[in-house]
Amino acid sequence: MHLGRDRVICAYEVNGVIVDPGPASSVETLLERLGTATPRALLLTHIHLDHAGAAGVLCRRFPDLQVYVHEVGAPHLVDPSKLLESAGRLYGDDMWELWGEVAPVPEERIHALRGGETVEGFRVAYTPGHASHHVCYLNEETHDAYVGDVGGVRIPPYAHTVAPTPPPDIDVEAWLDSLHTVASWNPHSLCLTHFGQVTDVAEQLHRVRTALTEAADSARLDGEERFIARLEGQLTEETDPATVEAFEQAVPPDQAYQGLSRYWRKRAG
């Protein structure tokens, strides 16, 4: 229920572990659904505010809560000033409404990951491409994979998938490699942050590959106006008006273009 809209941001709770709690602006929904349960750990796929923004607020509420995050993202949880500065360039005056408070996480509660670990019953893989500090988690008991943004944005009940490509560090080749990493797990399902659990794993990974490479080509060849028109046209054709709004809240089309445009500029440089 981000900004009152369903199917935009999904947090998962598994035996006292929360994967990607989302932003503080929707943390009350998370707490309501937790009820009397006291979570023991947060597993963060990456530190973007729609995934991890509530981490500090939750640490304040739960004094024993431990936080797992990739080592590149860890310093920005302790001191979120650079993260907020970067996000502020994208969201401007809408920062508070969108994300709420971004509180620091106590350094002693943070466990830095590199990939290859097993923590809280989850196998960890380093999966850059959407972000340089992105990891995925495989629940070793259920064999469900928690894939953050690497698995794409797919709003139920539709299968249509968009690759979320905001700035600053989209890397198409790394992302494609990360999809191979997830596939190598042979998971029973993919748990997407945007939005929900899907069981057609091979098909979904193929959709993300296709969406990513086609969007990258469009950003390189078409320019911003035609890129956005193409994305919005596909959404309108494949889904319904309410779902289009959920998609565009999860993946603002202008930001999708900006991330890929920056990628191509870095490649050219």
matplotlib code that plots the C-alpha trace (Angstrom):
import matplotlib.pyplot as plt

x = [0.0, 2.6, 0.9, -2.4, -1.9, -1.5, 0.8, 3.7, 6.1, 6.2, 8.0, 8.4, 8.4, 9.9, 10.2, 11.2, 13.3, 12.1, 13.4, 13.3, 11.0, 10.2, 10.2, 9.1, 6.2, 4.5, 6.0, 2.8, 1.3, 4.3, 3.9, 0.2, 0.8, 3.5, 1.1, 2.8, 5.7, 9.2, 11.5, 15.1, 16.7, 16.4, 17.8, 18.3, 18.7, 20.0, 19.7, 17.3, 14.7, 11.7, 13.5, 15.4, 14.3, 12.6, 15.6, 16.7, 13.1, 12.7, 16.0, 14.8, 11.6, 13.2, 16.5, 17.8, 17.1, 20.1, 20.6, 22.3, 23.4, 26.1, 29.3, 29.1, 25.7, 26.5, 28.2, 25.2, 22.9, 25.1, 25.3, 22.4, 23.4, 24.8, 22.0, 19.5, 21.4, 21.3, 17.6, 16.9, 18.1, 15.5, 12.6, 13.0, 10.2, 8.4, 11.1, 9.2, 5.8, 7.3, 9.7, 9.2, 12.0, 15.3, 17.0, 20.5, 21.2, 23.5, 26.8, 27.1, 23.8, 25.0, 26.4, 28.2, 27.9, 30.0, 28.1, 28.6, 27.6, 24.7, 22.8, 19.6, 18.9, 19.4, 22.1, 23.5, 24.6, 26.1, 23.8, 24.8, 23.3, 20.3, 22.6, 26.3, 25.3, 22.5, 22.3, 19.7, 18.8, 17.8, 15.8, 17.6, 14.5, 11.8, 14.2, 12.4, 14.6, 14.2, 15.5, 14.7, 14.8, 16.9, 13.8, 12.0, 8.8, 5.7, 2.3, -0.3, -2.4, -0.4, 2.8, 4.1, 7.5, 9.6, 13.2, 13.6, 16.6, 16.9, 20.3, 23.0, 24.7, 22.7, 25.0, 23.2, 25.9, 26.3, 22.5, 22.4, 25.1, 23.1, 20.1, 22.3, 23.3, 19.6, 18.8, 21.7, 19.9, 17.0, 14.6, 11.0, 9.8, 11.0, 9.9, 9.7, 9.7, 7.4, 5.3, 4.8, 5.8, 5.9, 6.4, 7.0, 10.7, 12.4, 9.7, 10.0, 13.8, 13.4, 10.9, 13.4, 16.3, 14.1, 12.7, 16.2, 17.8, 14.9, 14.8, 18.5, 18.3, 15.4, 17.2, 20.2, 18.3, 15.0, 15.6, 13.7, 10.3, 10.0, 11.4, 8.7, 6.0, 7.0, 7.0, 3.7, 2.2, 3.2, 1.7, -1.6, -1.8, -0.8, -2.6, -5.4, -5.4, -5.0, -2.1, -0.4, -0.4, 1.1, 3.8, 4.7, 4.8, 7.3, 9.2, 8.8, 9.3, 11.6, 13.9, 14.0, 15.3, 17.8, 19.4, 19.9, 21.0, 23.7, 24.7, 25.3, 27.2, 29.5, 30.0, 30.8, 33.3]
y = [0.0, 2.5, 6.0, 4.1, 2.0, -1.8, -4.0, -1.5, -2.5, -6.0, -6.9, -10.5, -12.0, -15.5, -17.0, -13.7, -12.4, -9.5, -9.3, -5.6, -3.8, -1.0, 2.7, 4.4, 6.0, 2.5, 1.0, 1.1, -1.4, -3.7, -3.4, -4.0, -7.2, -8.3, -8.1, -9.1, -10.8, -9.4, -9.6, -10.6, -9.6, -7.6, -9.0, -6.1, -6.8, -3.2, 0.2, 2.0, 3.7, 1.7, -1.4, -0.4, 3.1, 1.9, 0.0, 2.6, 3.3, -0.5, -0.7, 2.0, 0.2, -3.3, -2.9, -6.3, -6.2, -7.2, -5.9, -7.7, -5.7, -5.8, -4.2, -1.4, -0.3, -0.7, 2.7, 4.4, 2.9, 4.2, 7.6, 8.0, 11.6, 10.7, 8.3, 11.1, 13.5, 11.1, 10.3, 14.0, 14.7, 12.3, 13.1, 16.7, 18.0, 14.6, 12.9, 12.9, 12.0, 9.1, 7.6, 9.2, 9.3, 7.7, 7.1, 5.8, 2.2, 1.6, 0.4, -2.5, -4.0, -4.2, -7.3, -6.6, -9.2, -10.0, -12.9, -16.6, -16.5, -18.3, -16.1, -16.7, -19.8, -17.9, -18.4, -15.0, -14.2, -10.9, -9.8, -6.4, -4.7, -2.8, -1.6, -2.2, -3.2, -5.7, -9.2, -12.0, -14.5, -18.1, -19.7, -23.0, -24.7, -23.6, -22.9, -19.6, -16.8, -13.2, -11.2, -7.6, -5.7, -8.2, -10.2, -7.2, -5.5, -7.6, -6.4, -9.2, -10.5, -9.7, -11.3, -8.2, -7.3, -4.1, -3.9, -1.1, 1.0, 4.1, 6.0, 6.0, 2.6, 0.5, -2.1, -4.2, -6.9, -7.3, -7.6, -10.3, -12.2, -11.8, -13.4, -16.4, -16.5, -16.6, -19.3, -21.5, -21.8, -23.5, -21.8, -22.9, -19.3, -15.7, -13.3, -9.9, -6.6, -5.2, -7.3, -10.7, -14.3, -16.0, -19.6, -19.5, -19.0, -19.7, -17.7, -14.7, -14.6, -14.6, -11.8, -9.7, -10.4, -9.4, -6.3, -5.1, -5.6, -4.0, -1.1, -0.6, -0.5, 1.9, 4.3, 4.2, 4.6, 6.4, 9.2, 10.0, 10.9, 7.8, 5.6, 6.8, 6.5, 2.9, 1.9, 3.5, 2.1, -1.4, -1.0, 0.3, -2.5, -5.3, -4.3, -2.1, 1.6, 0.8, -1.5, 1.1, 3.4, 0.7, 0.0, 3.7, 4.2, 1.3, 2.3, 6.0, 6.0, 9.1, 7.5, 4.2, 6.3, 8.3, 5.2, 3.6, 6.9, 7.2, 3.6, 4.4, 7.6, 5.7, 3.1, 5.7, 7.4]
z = [0.0, -1.1, -1.2, -0.8, -3.9, -3.8, -5.9, -6.0, -3.2, -1.6, 1.7, 2.6, 6.1, 6.5, 10.0, 11.6, 8.7, 6.6, 3.0, 1.8, 4.3, 1.8, 2.7, 6.0, 4.2, 4.1, 7.3, 9.2, 6.8, 7.4, 11.1, 11.0, 9.0, 11.4, 14.3, 17.5, 15.8, 16.5, 13.5, 14.1, 10.8, 7.7, 4.5, 2.0, -1.7, -2.1, -0.4, -2.8, -0.7, -2.1, -0.8, 2.3, 3.3, 6.5, 7.8, 10.3, 11.5, 12.1, 13.9, 16.3, 16.9, 17.4, 19.4, 18.5, 14.8, 12.6, 9.1, 6.2, 3.1, 0.5, 1.6, -0.9, 0.4, 4.1, 4.7, 3.2, 5.9, 8.6, 7.1, 4.5, 3.5, 0.1, -0.6, 0.2, -1.9, -4.9, -4.4, -4.0, -7.5, -8.8, -6.6, -5.4, -3.2, -3.3, -1.2, 2.1, 0.6, -1.3, 1.2, 4.6, 7.2, 6.3, 9.6, 10.1, 11.0, 13.9, 12.5, 15.0, 13.7, 10.1, 8.6, 5.3, 2.5, -0.6, -2.0, -1.3, 2.3, 4.0, 6.5, 8.5, 6.3, 3.1, 0.5, -0.8, -4.4, -5.6, -8.5, -9.8, -12.8, -11.4, -8.7, -7.9, -4.4, -5.3, -3.8, -4.1, -1.5, -1.8, 1.0, 1.5, 3.0, 0.4, -2.5, -3.2, -4.5, -3.3, -6.2, -5.5, -8.8, -10.8, -11.6, -13.1, -12.4, -13.0, -11.6, -11.0, -12.6, -15.7, -17.0, -18.7, -17.3, -17.3, -16.3, -13.7, -14.9, -12.8, -12.5, -11.4, -12.0, -14.5, -16.1, -18.7, -19.1, -15.4, -15.1, -17.7, -15.9, -12.6, -14.3, -15.1, -11.4, -10.3, -13.0, -11.8, -8.4, -10.2, -7.7, -7.2, -7.4, -7.7, -5.1, -6.7, -4.8, -7.6, -7.1, -5.6, -5.9, -9.4, -10.2, -13.9, -13.2, -16.6, -18.4, -16.0, -16.4, -20.1, -19.9, -17.9, -20.3, -23.3, -21.5, -20.5, -23.9, -25.8, -23.4, -23.7, -27.5, -27.4, -25.1, -27.4, -30.7, -30.0, -27.5, -24.4, -25.9, -28.1, -25.3, -22.9, -25.5, -26.3, -22.6, -21.9, -25.1, -24.1, -20.6, -22.0, -24.5, -22.0, -18.8, -17.4, -16.3, -12.6, -13.3, -15.5, -12.5, -10.3, -12.9, -13.3, -9.6, -9.3, -12.5, -13.4, -17.2, -17.3, -14.7, -16.7, -19.6, -17.5, -16.1, -19.6, -21.1, -18.4, -19.1, -22.8, -22.0, -19.7, -22.4, -25.0, -22.6]

ax = plt.figure().add_subplot(projection="3d")
ax.plot(x, y, z, "-o")
ax.set_aspect("equal")
plt.show()
